[in-house]
Amino acid sequence: MCEQSLIKKLDASGIRTKIVQASDGVSKAFAKLIGGGCRAVFLFSEEESRERAKRIFEGLRAYSPVCIALGEGVFTDVFSLPDDVRVAVGYGRRAIEAARFFATLRGCACIAIPSTPSADGCFARSLSDFAGYPLEYPNWVLLNGDAMRRDFAASMARTAMSALCAEELRTDALFSGNRYSTDALEMAAKAVQSIRAEDEQSRISLFYASALFALQKEELPPFACMGFMNYLTAKMPQNASHAAYAVLRYAAERMTKFWEYANPRAYYVPDYAGRLRAAAEQIGCSAKELYENVRVPTAEESFARVEIFAQSRRRMAISARLFAEYVQDVARGYFAAEDRATPLFPLELGYDLSAEMTPLLCVPVLEREFGLAHSFERAI
């Protein structure tokens, strides 16, 4: 996938953030972006490389920088900074989020420096860590290949989730009649598929694809697969970097089986209330919040869904097999960068829970509606 095509698509999104390649180091980029006399704060997460963080901090010496290492918990230290701090620079996801929050409330500029080839943290409009407070996007994102050496395989898998999101939208369109564009999602997915090995240019290209995916998610309904991934991440945080690939692999398997072998149960009505209560308990949120994702169909709509399934299953089975092949293709690049086996996540439960995390009529939701979500039904 041509990097220029990704950049053009990002520009067409109307994003005001400028993504700047700083291949020759961040110091020169700072000199171009930060005005003379400005004071800066540099934030980095303690999980990041101290050596790389030190090099970035050294590049800010001309701006009388304050340095804050973020530990666990809230970012209250940031708000004891003096008023003359006019630029917040964040290195790594958590630090980028904190820098954005500080810049939003103080009205100053924000520079994000990713530590992975992922846009996670750069473009979410709000974050639970900040009580849902709306965040401004960073003014600039600096891409430096040396600074983005963490989690290449995980970033590949998370960006490849764009292909699964596109499948959810296509399935929803079939059963609901809603139409969402999948162009940006498919472009991001193809960019991941073209990557075969990790190098500096691959990291930068992968970031552009991840940024396109991140921005597109902000414009679309919640996806079941993203809820599935977040559930696995929360359940086994020590294995968070493996969650996206585990979701891709398991979803491909379930999707293929659904379209090829599913036998919808006639007149089936799920225990919506019981599922919502159980899902809320597992996920750690209110049943009321999840209820917004559930719409109980009329009898006529239920019968129509079964008919649509019968008419479309052959075509959709082909689409599912193509998606499974895509996952296998991505796996070649993923395991070239990640040599550890995927952990044993609670995949069946997480998949069934994901039906309550989306309003889209995607495969996990259809399994619930057709009486096929057996593992979760047994747990209620």
C-alpha positions as CSV (number, residue, x, y, z in Angstrom):
1,M,0.0,0.0,0.0
2,C,1.5,3.3,-1.0
3,E,2.2,5.5,2.0
4,Q,1.2,8.6,0.0
5,S,-2.3,7.1,-0.5
6,L,-2.6,6.8,3.3
7,I,-1.5,10.4,3.8
8,K,-4.0,11.7,1.2
9,K,-6.8,9.8,2.9
10,L,-5.8,11.2,6.3
11,D,-5.7,14.7,4.8
12,A,-9.2,14.1,3.3
13,S,-10.5,13.3,6.8
14,G,-10.1,17.0,7.7
15,I,-7.7,16.3,10.6
16,R,-5.9,19.4,11.8
17,T,-3.0,17.4,13.4
18,K,0.1,17.6,11.3
19,I,2.0,14.3,11.1
20,V,5.7,15.1,10.7
21,Q,8.4,12.6,9.9
22,A,11.5,13.3,12.0
23,S,13.8,10.7,10.6
24,D,16.8,12.9,11.3
25,G,16.0,13.3,14.9
26,V,13.4,15.2,17.0
27,S,15.7,18.1,17.9
28,K,15.5,19.7,14.4
29,A,11.7,19.1,14.4
30,F,11.4,20.9,17.7
31,A,13.3,23.9,16.4
32,K,10.8,24.2,13.5
33,L,7.6,23.7,15.6
34,I,8.3,25.4,18.9
35,G,8.6,29.2,19.1
36,G,11.4,30.9,20.8
37,G,10.9,31.7,24.4
38,C,8.3,28.9,24.9
39,R,8.7,26.6,27.9
40,A,7.9,22.9,27.5
41,V,7.0,20.0,29.7
42,F,8.2,16.6,28.6
43,L,6.1,13.6,29.8
44,F,6.9,10.0,29.4
45,S,5.6,6.7,30.8
46,E,7.9,4.7,33.1
47,E,7.4,1.7,30.9
48,E,9.2,3.5,28.0
49,S,12.9,3.2,27.3
50,R,14.7,5.7,29.6
51,E,17.5,6.1,27.1
52,R,15.2,7.1,24.2
53,A,13.2,9.4,26.6
54,K,16.5,11.0,27.6
55,R,17.4,11.7,24.0
56,I,14.0,13.3,23.3
57,F,14.4,15.4,26.5
58,E,17.8,16.6,25.4
59,G,16.3,17.9,22.2
60,L,14.0,20.2,24.3
61,R,16.9,21.8,26.3
62,A,16.4,25.2,24.5
63,Y,12.8,25.4,26.0
64,S,13.6,25.2,29.7
65,P,11.8,21.8,29.9
66,V,10.2,20.3,33.0
67,C,10.3,16.4,32.9
68,I,7.6,14.2,34.4
69,A,7.8,10.4,34.5
70,L,4.2,9.1,34.7
71,G,3.6,6.1,37.0
72,E,0.4,4.3,37.6
73,G,-2.8,6.1,38.5
74,V,-4.0,9.6,37.7
75,F,-1.8,12.4,36.2
76,T,-2.3,15.0,38.9
77,D,1.4,16.0,38.9
78,V,0.9,17.6,35.5
79,F,-1.4,20.3,37.0
80,S,1.2,21.6,39.4
81,L,3.2,23.0,36.5
82,P,3.7,26.8,36.2
83,D,1.6,28.8,33.9
84,D,4.5,29.6,31.5
85,V,4.5,26.1,30.2
86,R,3.2,26.5,26.6
87,V,4.1,23.2,25.0
88,A,3.3,19.7,26.2
89,V,5.3,16.9,24.7
90,G,4.2,13.3,25.3
91,Y,6.3,10.2,24.5
92,G,4.3,7.0,24.6
93,R,0.6,6.3,24.7
94,R,-0.1,7.2,28.3
95,A,2.1,10.3,28.2
96,I,0.5,11.4,24.9
97,E,-3.0,11.1,26.6
98,A,-1.8,13.1,29.6
99,A,-0.1,15.8,27.4
100,R,-3.3,16.1,25.4
101,F,-5.4,16.5,28.6
102,F,-3.0,19.1,29.9
103,A,-2.9,21.0,26.6
104,T,-6.7,20.9,26.4
105,L,-7.2,22.5,29.8
106,R,-4.3,24.9,29.6
107,G,-4.9,25.9,26.0
108,C,-1.3,25.2,25.0
109,A,0.3,23.3,22.1
110,C,0.7,19.5,22.2
111,I,3.3,17.3,20.5
112,A,2.8,13.6,20.4
113,I,5.8,11.2,19.9
114,P,4.6,7.6,19.6
115,S,6.8,4.9,21.1
116,T,5.1,2.2,18.9
117,P,3.9,2.2,15.3
118,S,0.4,2.7,16.7
119,A,-1.8,5.8,16.9
120,D,-3.4,4.6,20.1
121,G,-3.7,7.6,22.4
122,C,-3.4,10.2,19.7
123,F,-6.9,10.5,18.4
124,A,-9.5,9.3,20.9
125,R,-11.9,12.2,21.5
126,S,-12.3,11.3,25.2
127,L,-10.8,8.8,27.6
128,S,-12.2,7.2,30.7
129,D,-9.1,8.1,32.7
130,F,-10.1,11.7,32.4
131,A,-13.8,11.2,33.2
132,G,-14.8,11.4,29.6
133,Y,-13.5,14.9,29.3
134,P,-13.3,15.8,25.5
135,L,-9.7,16.1,24.4
136,E,-8.2,18.2,21.7
137,Y,-6.1,16.3,19.1
138,P,-2.3,17.0,19.3
139,N,-1.1,19.8,17.1
140,W,1.7,17.6,15.8
141,V,2.7,14.0,15.8
142,L,6.4,13.4,15.3
143,L,7.3,10.1,13.8
144,N,10.8,8.9,14.5
145,G,11.7,5.3,13.6
146,D,14.1,4.9,16.5
147,A,11.6,6.2,19.0
148,M,8.9,3.7,17.7
149,R,10.7,0.4,18.4
150,R,8.2,-1.1,20.9
151,D,5.3,-3.5,20.1
152,F,5.6,-3.7,16.3
153,A,3.8,-7.0,16.1
154,A,1.0,-5.8,18.5
155,S,0.6,-2.6,16.4
156,M,0.3,-4.7,13.3
157,A,-2.5,-6.8,14.8
158,R,-4.4,-3.9,16.3
159,T,-4.4,-2.1,12.9
160,A,-5.4,-5.3,11.1
161,M,-8.5,-5.2,13.3
162,S,-9.7,-2.6,10.7
163,A,-10.5,-5.5,8.4
164,L,-12.7,-7.2,11.0
165,C,-14.5,-3.9,11.6
166,A,-15.1,-3.6,7.9
167,E,-16.7,-7.1,8.0
168,E,-18.9,-6.1,10.8
169,L,-20.2,-3.1,8.8
170,R,-20.8,-5.2,5.8
171,T,-22.8,-7.7,7.7
172,D,-24.8,-5.0,9.5
173,A,-25.6,-3.4,6.1
174,L,-27.0,-6.7,4.9
175,F,-29.3,-7.2,7.9
176,S,-30.2,-3.6,8.9
177,G,-30.0,-1.7,5.6
178,N,-27.6,0.8,7.2
179,R,-24.7,1.9,5.0
180,Y,-21.3,3.0,6.2
181,S,-18.3,3.5,4.1
182,T,-15.6,0.9,4.6
183,D,-13.0,2.5,2.3
184,A,-10.7,3.9,5.0
185,L,-10.9,0.6,7.0
186,E,-10.0,-1.4,4.0
187,M,-7.1,0.9,3.1
188,A,-5.7,0.5,6.6
189,A,-6.1,-3.3,6.5
190,K,-4.3,-3.5,3.1
191,A,-1.4,-1.4,4.4
192,V,-0.9,-4.0,7.2
193,Q,-1.1,-6.8,4.7
194,S,1.8,-5.3,2.7
195,I,4.2,-5.3,5.6
196,R,6.5,-8.2,5.7
197,A,9.4,-7.2,8.0
198,E,10.1,-4.5,10.6
199,D,12.3,-1.6,9.6
200,E,12.1,2.2,10.1
201,Q,9.9,2.8,7.0
202,S,7.6,0.0,7.9
203,R,7.1,1.5,11.4
204,I,6.2,4.9,9.8
205,S,3.8,3.4,7.2
206,L,2.2,1.3,9.9
207,F,1.6,4.4,12.0
208,Y,-0.2,6.1,9.1
209,A,-2.5,3.1,8.7
210,S,-3.1,3.0,12.4
211,A,-3.9,6.7,12.4
212,L,-6.4,6.3,9.6
213,F,-8.1,3.4,11.5
214,A,-8.2,5.4,14.8
215,L,-9.8,8.4,13.1
216,Q,-12.4,6.3,11.3
217,K,-13.4,4.5,14.5
218,E,-14.3,7.9,16.0
219,E,-16.9,8.3,13.3
220,L,-18.5,4.9,13.5
221,P,-20.7,2.9,16.1
222,P,-18.9,0.8,18.6
223,F,-17.6,-2.5,17.2
224,A,-18.1,-5.9,18.7
225,C,-14.5,-6.9,17.9
226,M,-13.0,-3.8,19.6
227,G,-15.1,-4.6,22.7
228,F,-13.9,-8.2,22.6
229,M,-10.3,-7.0,22.4
230,N,-10.7,-4.5,25.3
231,Y,-12.3,-7.3,27.4
232,L,-9.3,-9.6,26.9
233,T,-6.9,-6.7,27.6
234,A,-8.7,-5.9,30.9
235,K,-8.9,-9.6,31.8
236,M,-5.3,-10.4,31.2
237,P,-3.4,-7.0,31.1
238,Q,-0.1,-8.8,31.3
239,N,-0.8,-10.2,27.8
240,A,-2.4,-7.1,26.4
241,S,0.0,-7.0,23.4
242,H,-1.4,-10.4,22.2
243,A,-5.1,-9.6,22.5
244,A,-5.7,-8.2,19.0
245,Y,-4.2,-11.1,17.2
246,A,-6.1,-13.6,19.4
247,V,-9.3,-11.7,18.5
248,L,-8.5,-11.8,14.7
249,R,-7.8,-15.5,14.7
250,Y,-10.8,-16.5,16.8
251,A,-13.3,-14.2,15.0
252,A,-12.2,-15.6,11.7
253,E,-12.9,-19.1,12.9
254,R,-16.3,-18.3,14.3
255,M,-17.3,-16.2,11.3
256,T,-16.5,-19.0,8.9
257,K,-18.4,-21.6,11.0
258,F,-21.4,-19.3,11.3
259,W,-21.9,-18.7,7.6
260,E,-21.1,-22.3,6.6
261,Y,-22.8,-24.3,9.3
262,A,-25.2,-22.2,11.4
263,N,-28.8,-23.4,11.7
264,P,-30.9,-20.5,13.1
265,R,-33.5,-21.5,15.7
266,A,-37.0,-20.6,14.7
267,Y,-39.0,-18.2,16.9
268,Y,-36.0,-17.8,19.2
269,V,-36.1,-14.9,21.8
270,P,-32.9,-14.4,23.8
271,D,-32.9,-13.6,27.5
272,Y,-31.9,-10.0,26.8
273,A,-32.3,-8.9,30.4
274,G,-30.2,-11.8,31.8
275,R,-27.5,-11.3,29.2
276,L,-27.3,-7.6,29.9
277,R,-26.9,-8.2,33.6
278,A,-24.3,-10.9,33.2
279,A,-22.4,-8.9,30.6
280,A,-22.4,-5.8,32.7
281,E,-21.0,-7.8,35.6
282,Q,-18.3,-9.3,33.5
283,I,-17.3,-6.1,31.8
284,G,-17.6,-3.8,34.8
285,C,-20.1,-1.3,33.6
286,S,-23.8,-0.6,34.1
287,A,-26.5,-2.7,32.3
288,K,-28.1,0.6,31.3
289,E,-25.0,1.5,29.3
290,L,-25.1,-1.8,27.4
291,Y,-28.8,-1.6,26.9
292,E,-28.3,1.2,24.4
293,N,-26.7,-1.4,22.1
294,V,-29.7,-3.8,22.1
295,R,-32.8,-3.4,20.0
296,V,-35.4,-6.1,20.4
297,P,-36.7,-7.0,16.9
298,T,-40.3,-7.5,16.0
299,A,-41.5,-11.0,15.0
300,E,-41.5,-9.8,11.4
301,E,-37.9,-8.5,11.6
302,S,-36.8,-11.8,13.2
303,F,-38.3,-13.9,10.3
304,A,-36.8,-11.5,7.8
305,R,-33.3,-12.0,9.3
306,V,-33.5,-15.7,9.0
307,E,-34.6,-15.3,5.3
308,I,-31.7,-12.9,4.7
309,F,-29.3,-15.4,6.3
310,A,-30.5,-18.2,4.0
311,Q,-30.3,-16.0,0.9
312,S,-26.8,-14.6,1.7
313,R,-24.9,-17.3,3.5
314,R,-23.1,-18.6,0.4
315,R,-21.8,-15.2,-0.6
316,M,-21.0,-14.3,3.0
317,A,-19.2,-17.6,3.5
318,I,-16.8,-16.7,0.7
319,S,-16.2,-13.3,2.4
320,A,-15.5,-15.1,5.7
321,R,-13.0,-17.4,4.0
322,L,-11.3,-14.4,2.4
323,F,-11.1,-12.7,5.8
324,A,-9.6,-15.9,7.3
325,E,-7.0,-15.9,4.5
326,Y,-6.2,-12.2,5.3
327,V,-5.6,-13.2,9.0
328,Q,-3.2,-15.9,7.9
329,D,-1.4,-13.4,5.7
330,V,-1.1,-10.9,8.5
331,A,0.1,-13.8,10.8
332,R,3.2,-14.2,8.6
333,G,4.3,-10.6,9.4
334,Y,3.1,-10.8,13.0
335,F,5.0,-13.9,13.9
336,A,8.1,-12.7,12.1
337,A,8.2,-9.9,14.7
338,E,6.6,-11.9,17.6
339,D,8.1,-15.3,18.5
340,R,6.0,-16.1,21.5
341,A,2.9,-18.2,21.4
342,T,-0.5,-16.5,21.9
343,P,-1.7,-16.9,25.5
344,L,-4.8,-18.8,26.5
345,F,-7.4,-16.0,26.6
346,P,-11.1,-16.6,27.6
347,L,-11.9,-16.3,23.9
348,E,-15.4,-18.0,23.9
349,L,-16.7,-15.9,26.7
350,G,-15.2,-12.7,25.4
351,Y,-16.6,-13.3,21.9
352,D,-20.1,-13.9,23.3
353,L,-19.9,-10.9,25.5
354,S,-19.1,-8.7,22.5
355,A,-22.6,-9.0,21.2
356,E,-23.7,-6.7,24.0
357,M,-21.0,-4.2,23.2
358,T,-22.2,-3.1,19.8
359,P,-25.4,-1.9,18.1
360,L,-24.3,-3.5,14.8
361,L,-25.9,-6.6,13.5
362,C,-22.6,-8.4,13.1
363,V,-21.9,-12.1,13.5
364,P,-21.7,-12.3,17.4
365,V,-25.0,-10.4,17.6
366,L,-26.6,-12.7,15.0
367,E,-25.5,-15.7,16.9
368,R,-27.3,-14.3,19.9
369,E,-30.4,-13.5,17.9
370,F,-30.4,-17.0,16.3
371,G,-29.9,-18.8,19.6
372,L,-26.4,-19.9,18.8
373,A,-24.5,-18.2,21.6
374,H,-24.4,-21.3,23.8
375,S,-21.4,-20.6,26.0
376,F,-22.7,-17.3,27.3
377,E,-26.3,-18.5,27.6
378,R,-25.1,-21.3,29.9
379,A,-23.3,-18.8,32.1
380,I,-26.4,-16.6,32.7
